[in-house]
Amino acid sequence: MQNNNYPPSSERPTPSLNNPEEVRLALQEWLPGSLAVDRVDVSAIDIPEGNGMSNITVLFSVDCHKDGGTERHNVVGRLQANGDKLTFPDYNLALQYAFMAWLEKQPQCPGPALLAEETSGRVLGTPFYLMLRTDGRVPTDTPSYHRDGWMVSLSAEQQREMWLNGIDAMASLHNLDTTTPDAQALIASYAFPKSLSEQLDYWEHYCRWAFDDKPTPSVIARASAWLRAHQPPEQKLAFCWGDSRMPNVIFDSDNAGVAALLDWEMLALGDPLQDLAWWIYLDELFSHGLGSARLPGLPDRETSCEHWAAATGLDLGNLDYYLVFAGLRFGLIFARIMRNMGADDVALDNFVNQYLEQHLP
C-alpha cells in the first residue's frame, strides 16, 4: 500500500518557541537557586529538528559555578505546549517527572537522569522539566527507520540485537512492582488511566475532542465499540509505557545496548501486553502499512512476542485485542495531527485507518 498522507517532519504541526533568548535568560536566572550553585551560564537554546508534537524540546548546556569550580552539564528541557493545535487534550508534565523520578530508583529499567522541574509556569510562562542529556542515538521517526537513518546501515545481526534489547528494556518496566509503598503513593497522587476501562473512557473522550463536530471515521467508531464490548481481564496491572516504540529508545552509540526509555505522556496502569502490541503495531504500520519492507534483521511478530513473554512470564492470548487497541489509539492521534494541519479529508481516510481495518475482527 503506497502512502501519500503522512507529512514529512518539516510539515508536521510541532509546537514552537517564540523567543529562545528570553527562555535562556530566564533559565539562567532561575537555575542557581534550583541547583544550589553560585551562578549558572546557559548556552544558546537549540530546538532540535524533528521536535515532537506534544511538547517543546530544547537543548542547551549549563556551566555551574560553585566555590570557585565549574561543572558543565548538557541538558534537555521539556516545555509544556499551549494553543489550539495540541496532540493531546491535556498534558501532565508533573506526572511524567514524578514517574521518571520513581524510575530512577529502579536501576533495572533505564531512564534519563533528572535535573529540575518547575510546575507553576512563573519562570517560562509554562511548566517545564530539565534532565541531563543521555549519550546515544535514537532510531529515526520520520522518515521511518525502516527507510532511512543510521539503522539502515547496520548489519542484520546488529539490528536484531537492538530490537530484542529494546523489548528487554520494556519488559524490565513491566516487571517492576507496583504494590510497593512508593509506587502506590505515586499512583494515588496523580490522575491518569489506571485500568483498561479507564483507558477506553479516555480514548472515547479523545475521539470527541479530536473530531469535535466533524464526522468520525467508521473504522474508529467500530473499533471503539468492539474494544468496549470485548474487554479481556487484565492478567497483571503494571505501569505501561504507552508510547513504546523504537524512536523512543536511546541506544548506546557504540553497541546495541539501551541507554534510556523516553516519553511518558501516555503512561497508564494496565495489562503490559498493550505495550508489546503498540511496539509491534507501530513498527508494522510504518513498514507494511506504507508498502515497504522491514529492516532485514528485525525479528518477526512471533519471535518478538515469544521473547517478551519469556522475559515477563506473561501470556500472549489477548494480543489481537491489544493490537486493535493500538490501532484505535494511533488512528485517533494521527487524525488529530491531520486536523491540526487542516487536512480533514485525510483525517477521515488514510493509511492508518486502512491498516486498522485489517486488524479489526
C-alpha positions as CSV (number, residue, x, y, z in Angstrom):
1,M,0.0,0.0,0.0
2,Q,1.6,3.3,-1.1
3,N,1.0,6.2,1.3
4,N,0.9,9.9,0.3
5,N,-0.8,11.1,3.5
6,Y,1.9,11.1,6.2
7,P,3.5,14.6,6.5
8,P,7.3,15.0,6.3
9,S,8.8,16.3,9.5
10,S,9.2,19.8,8.1
11,E,5.4,20.0,7.7
12,R,4.3,18.5,11.0
13,P,2.4,20.8,13.4
14,T,5.1,20.8,16.0
15,P,5.0,23.3,18.9
16,S,7.3,26.2,18.6
17,L,9.2,28.5,20.9
18,N,8.7,32.2,20.2
19,N,11.8,33.7,21.9
20,P,14.6,31.2,22.7
21,E,16.8,34.0,24.1
22,E,14.2,35.0,26.6
23,V,14.0,31.4,27.7
24,R,17.8,31.3,28.1
25,L,17.9,34.3,30.2
26,A,15.0,33.2,32.4
27,L,16.7,29.8,33.0
28,Q,20.0,31.5,33.8
29,E,18.3,33.5,36.5
30,W,16.3,30.6,37.9
31,L,18.7,27.7,37.9
32,P,21.2,28.8,40.6
33,G,18.6,28.5,43.3
34,S,17.2,25.2,41.9
35,L,20.7,23.6,41.6
36,A,22.1,25.2,44.8
37,V,25.1,26.8,43.0
38,D,26.5,30.3,43.0
39,R,26.0,31.1,39.3
40,V,24.9,29.4,36.1
41,D,25.8,30.2,32.5
42,V,23.3,28.9,30.0
43,S,24.3,28.4,26.4
44,A,22.2,29.3,23.4
45,I,18.9,27.4,23.2
46,D,18.8,24.8,20.4
47,I,15.5,23.4,19.2
48,P,16.2,20.0,17.5
49,E,14.9,19.1,14.1
50,G,12.1,16.6,14.3
51,N,10.8,18.1,17.6
52,G,7.9,16.1,19.0
53,M,4.3,17.1,18.6
54,S,3.1,17.1,22.2
55,N,5.7,19.3,23.9
56,I,8.6,21.6,23.1
57,T,12.0,20.0,23.4
58,V,15.0,22.3,23.9
59,L,18.7,21.5,24.1
60,F,21.4,23.6,25.9
61,S,24.4,23.3,28.2
62,V,24.9,24.9,31.6
63,D,28.1,25.8,33.3
64,C,27.5,25.6,37.1
65,H,29.9,27.7,39.2
66,K,30.3,27.0,42.9
67,D,33.1,27.6,45.4
68,G,35.5,28.6,42.6
69,G,34.9,25.5,40.5
70,T,32.8,24.9,37.3
71,E,30.9,21.9,36.2
72,R,29.3,21.6,32.8
73,H,26.0,19.7,32.1
74,N,24.4,19.0,28.7
75,V,20.6,19.4,29.3
76,V,17.4,18.5,27.6
77,G,14.3,20.6,28.5
78,R,10.7,19.7,28.0
79,L,8.3,22.6,28.0
80,Q,4.5,22.2,28.0
81,A,3.0,23.5,24.8
82,N,-0.1,25.7,24.7
83,G,-2.5,26.6,22.0
84,D,-5.4,25.1,20.0
85,K,-3.3,22.6,17.9
86,L,-2.2,20.2,20.6
87,T,-1.9,16.5,20.1
88,F,-3.5,15.6,23.5
89,P,-6.4,17.3,25.3
90,D,-4.4,17.5,28.5
91,Y,-0.7,17.1,29.3
92,N,0.7,16.4,32.7
93,L,4.4,17.2,32.9
94,A,4.4,16.9,36.7
95,L,3.2,13.2,36.4
96,Q,5.9,12.4,33.8
97,Y,8.6,14.0,36.0
98,A,7.3,12.2,39.1
99,F,7.2,8.8,37.3
100,M,10.8,9.3,35.9
101,A,12.0,10.2,39.4
102,W,10.5,6.9,40.7
103,L,12.0,5.1,37.7
104,E,15.5,6.5,38.6
105,K,15.3,4.3,41.8
106,Q,14.7,1.2,39.6
107,P,18.2,0.5,38.2
108,Q,17.0,-2.4,36.1
109,C,14.9,0.0,34.0
110,P,17.0,2.6,32.1
111,G,15.9,6.2,32.1
112,P,17.3,9.7,31.9
113,A,18.8,11.5,34.9
114,L,16.6,14.3,36.1
115,L,17.8,17.8,37.0
116,A,14.9,20.0,38.0
117,E,11.3,20.9,37.4
118,E,9.1,24.0,37.5
119,T,5.3,23.4,37.6
120,S,3.9,26.8,38.3
121,G,4.6,28.4,34.9
122,R,6.0,31.5,36.6
123,V,9.5,31.2,35.1
124,L,8.9,30.5,31.5
125,G,5.2,31.1,31.3
126,T,4.6,27.3,31.1
127,P,5.5,24.3,33.2
128,F,8.8,22.5,32.3
129,Y,11.3,20.0,33.5
130,L,15.0,19.5,32.8
131,M,17.1,16.3,32.5
132,L,20.6,15.5,31.7
133,R,21.2,14.6,28.1
134,T,21.7,10.9,27.7
135,D,24.5,10.0,25.3
136,G,23.5,7.7,22.5
137,R,21.4,7.6,19.3
138,V,17.7,7.3,18.6
139,P,16.2,5.5,15.6
140,T,14.6,7.9,13.1
141,D,10.9,8.6,13.4
142,T,10.1,10.5,10.1
143,P,11.2,9.1,7.8
144,S,10.8,5.7,9.4
145,Y,13.9,3.9,10.5
146,H,12.9,1.1,8.0
147,R,13.6,3.6,5.2
148,D,16.3,5.9,6.3
149,G,18.7,6.8,9.1
150,W,21.6,5.1,10.8
151,M,19.9,1.8,11.5
152,V,19.7,1.0,7.7
153,S,23.5,0.8,7.6
154,L,23.8,-1.7,10.4
155,S,24.2,-5.4,9.9
156,A,21.2,-7.7,10.3
157,E,22.6,-9.1,13.5
158,Q,23.1,-5.6,15.0
159,Q,19.5,-4.6,14.0
160,R,18.2,-7.8,15.6
161,E,20.2,-7.2,18.8
162,M,18.9,-3.6,19.1
163,W,15.3,-4.8,18.6
164,L,15.5,-7.5,21.3
165,N,17.3,-5.3,23.7
166,G,14.5,-2.7,23.3
167,I,12.0,-5.4,24.2
168,D,14.0,-6.5,27.2
169,A,14.1,-2.9,28.5
170,M,10.4,-2.6,28.0
171,A,9.9,-6.0,29.8
172,S,12.0,-4.6,32.7
173,L,9.4,-1.9,33.1
174,H,6.6,-4.4,33.1
175,N,8.4,-6.5,35.8
176,L,8.5,-3.6,38.3
177,D,6.5,-4.0,41.4
178,T,3.6,-1.5,41.6
179,T,2.5,-2.6,45.1
180,T,5.4,-1.0,46.9
181,P,4.6,2.0,49.2
182,D,6.4,4.5,46.9
183,A,4.7,3.1,43.8
184,Q,1.3,3.2,45.5
185,A,1.9,6.8,46.6
186,L,2.8,7.8,43.1
187,I,-0.4,6.1,41.7
188,A,-2.6,7.8,44.3
189,S,-1.1,11.3,43.8
190,Y,-1.9,11.7,40.1
191,A,-4.9,11.4,37.8
192,F,-4.2,9.1,34.9
193,P,-5.9,5.9,33.5
194,K,-5.5,3.1,36.0
195,S,-7.3,0.3,34.2
196,L,-8.3,-0.8,30.7
197,S,-11.8,0.5,31.3
198,E,-10.5,3.9,32.3
199,Q,-8.2,3.9,29.2
200,L,-11.2,3.2,27.0
201,D,-13.0,6.1,28.7
202,Y,-10.0,8.4,28.0
203,W,-9.8,7.4,24.3
204,E,-13.6,7.9,23.8
205,H,-13.2,11.4,25.3
206,Y,-10.2,11.9,23.0
207,C,-12.3,11.0,20.0
208,R,-14.9,13.6,20.9
209,W,-12.2,16.2,21.5
210,A,-10.3,15.4,18.3
211,F,-13.2,15.4,15.9
212,D,-15.5,17.9,17.7
213,D,-18.4,18.4,15.4
214,K,-16.8,16.6,12.4
215,P,-17.6,13.1,11.2
216,T,-15.7,10.2,12.8
217,P,-14.1,7.5,10.6
218,S,-16.4,4.5,10.6
219,V,-13.4,2.2,11.4
220,I,-12.6,4.2,14.5
221,A,-16.2,4.0,15.7
222,R,-16.4,0.3,15.1
223,A,-13.1,-0.4,16.8
224,S,-14.1,1.6,19.8
225,A,-17.4,-0.3,20.1
226,W,-15.6,-3.6,19.6
227,L,-13.0,-2.9,22.3
228,R,-15.6,-1.8,24.8
229,A,-17.7,-5.0,24.1
230,H,-14.8,-7.4,24.3
231,Q,-12.7,-6.2,27.2
232,P,-10.5,-9.1,28.5
233,P,-9.5,-9.4,32.1
234,E,-6.1,-7.8,32.8
235,Q,-3.6,-10.5,33.6
236,K,-1.4,-8.1,35.5
237,L,-1.8,-4.4,36.5
238,A,1.5,-2.8,35.7
239,F,2.9,0.6,34.6
240,C,2.5,0.8,30.9
241,W,4.8,3.0,28.8
242,G,2.1,3.9,26.4
243,D,4.3,5.1,23.6
244,S,6.5,2.0,23.5
245,R,8.4,2.2,20.1
246,M,11.9,2.2,18.8
247,P,12.1,6.0,18.2
248,N,11.5,6.5,22.0
249,V,14.6,4.4,22.9
250,I,18.1,5.9,23.2
251,F,20.6,3.2,22.2
252,D,24.3,3.3,23.2
253,S,26.4,4.8,20.5
254,D,29.0,2.1,20.4
255,N,26.7,-1.0,20.8
256,A,23.1,-2.2,20.8
257,G,22.5,-1.6,24.5
258,V,19.6,0.5,25.7
259,A,20.7,3.8,27.4
260,A,17.2,5.2,28.2
261,L,13.5,4.9,27.6
262,L,11.8,8.2,26.7
263,D,8.4,9.9,26.5
264,W,5.8,9.0,29.2
265,E,2.9,11.2,28.1
266,M,0.7,8.1,27.6
267,L,1.6,6.5,30.9
268,A,-1.2,4.2,32.2
269,L,-1.8,1.3,34.5
270,G,-3.0,-1.8,32.6
271,D,-2.1,-5.1,31.1
272,P,1.5,-4.7,29.9
273,L,0.7,-6.7,26.8
274,Q,-0.6,-3.4,25.4
275,D,2.9,-2.0,25.3
276,L,4.1,-5.0,23.3
277,A,1.2,-4.7,20.9
278,W,2.0,-1.0,20.4
279,W,5.7,-1.8,19.8
280,I,4.7,-4.3,17.1
281,Y,1.8,-2.5,15.6
282,L,3.7,0.8,15.1
283,D,6.7,-1.0,13.6
284,E,4.5,-2.9,11.1
285,L,2.4,0.2,10.3
286,F,5.4,2.2,9.2
287,S,6.7,-0.6,7.1
288,H,4.0,-3.0,5.8
289,G,1.4,-0.2,6.2
290,L,3.4,2.0,4.0
291,G,4.1,-0.7,1.4
292,S,7.8,-1.1,2.3
293,A,9.9,-3.9,3.8
294,R,11.0,-4.0,7.4
295,L,14.7,-3.9,8.2
296,P,16.1,-7.3,7.4
297,G,17.5,-8.0,10.8
298,L,14.3,-7.3,12.8
299,P,12.6,-10.4,14.2
300,D,9.1,-11.2,13.1
301,R,6.0,-10.8,15.3
302,E,6.0,-14.3,16.7
303,T,9.7,-14.2,17.7
304,S,9.2,-10.8,19.3
305,C,6.2,-11.9,21.3
306,E,7.9,-15.1,22.5
307,H,10.9,-13.0,23.6
308,W,8.8,-10.6,25.6
309,A,6.7,-13.5,27.1
310,A,9.9,-15.2,28.2
311,A,11.2,-12.0,29.8
312,T,7.9,-11.3,31.7
313,G,6.3,-14.7,32.2
314,L,3.1,-13.2,30.9
315,D,0.5,-14.6,28.5
316,L,0.1,-13.6,24.9
317,G,-3.5,-14.8,24.5
318,N,-5.1,-11.3,24.2
319,L,-2.5,-9.9,21.7
320,D,-5.1,-9.4,19.0
321,Y,-7.3,-7.3,21.3
322,Y,-4.4,-5.0,22.1
323,L,-3.3,-4.7,18.5
324,V,-6.8,-3.3,17.8
325,F,-6.4,-1.1,20.8
326,A,-3.1,0.2,19.4
327,G,-4.7,0.8,16.0
328,L,-7.5,2.8,17.6
329,R,-5.2,5.0,19.7
330,F,-2.8,5.7,16.9
331,G,-5.7,6.3,14.5
332,L,-7.1,9.0,16.7
333,I,-3.7,10.6,17.3
334,F,-3.0,10.6,13.5
335,A,-6.4,12.0,12.8
336,R,-5.8,14.8,15.3
337,I,-2.5,15.7,13.7
338,M,-4.1,15.8,10.2
339,R,-6.9,18.0,11.5
340,N,-4.3,20.3,13.1
341,M,-2.8,20.6,9.6
342,G,-6.2,21.5,8.1
343,A,-6.4,18.1,6.3
344,D,-9.8,17.0,7.5
345,D,-10.3,14.7,4.5
346,V,-7.0,12.9,5.3
347,A,-8.2,12.5,8.9
348,L,-11.1,10.5,7.6
349,D,-9.3,8.3,5.1
350,N,-5.7,7.4,5.4
351,F,-3.2,4.5,5.6
352,V,-3.5,4.4,9.4
353,N,-7.3,3.7,9.2
354,Q,-6.8,1.3,6.4
355,Y,-4.3,-0.7,8.4
356,L,-6.6,-0.7,11.4
357,E,-9.3,-2.1,9.2
358,Q,-7.1,-5.1,8.5
359,H,-6.9,-5.9,12.2
360,L,-10.5,-5.3,13.3
361,P,-12.4,-8.5,13.7
